[in-house]
Amino acid sequence: MQKDIERVTGVIPTIVNGDIQEKTAVIVGTTGHSPLIDKLISEGKVNAREISAKWDCHG
């Protein structure tokens, strides 16, 4: 995915596994299996109905 983003944007994104300090981020994970995604859902920052049970999506 990092290479795909680079090909499209010309920018090599940094891969982070932990706390995100950036204002904009692409978060990859699965609801119910990613503590970060589950936290964002519980805080109302991501609408779970828009992303649950879908293969590739964004919220």
Sequence and secondary structure as in RCSB ss.txt:
>XXXX:A:sequence
MQKDIERVTGVIPTIVNGDIQEKTAVIVGTTGHSPLIDKLISEGKVNAREISAKWDCHG
>XXXX:A:secstr
 HHHHHHHHS      SS   SSS      TTT HHHHHHHHTTSS HHHHTT SS   
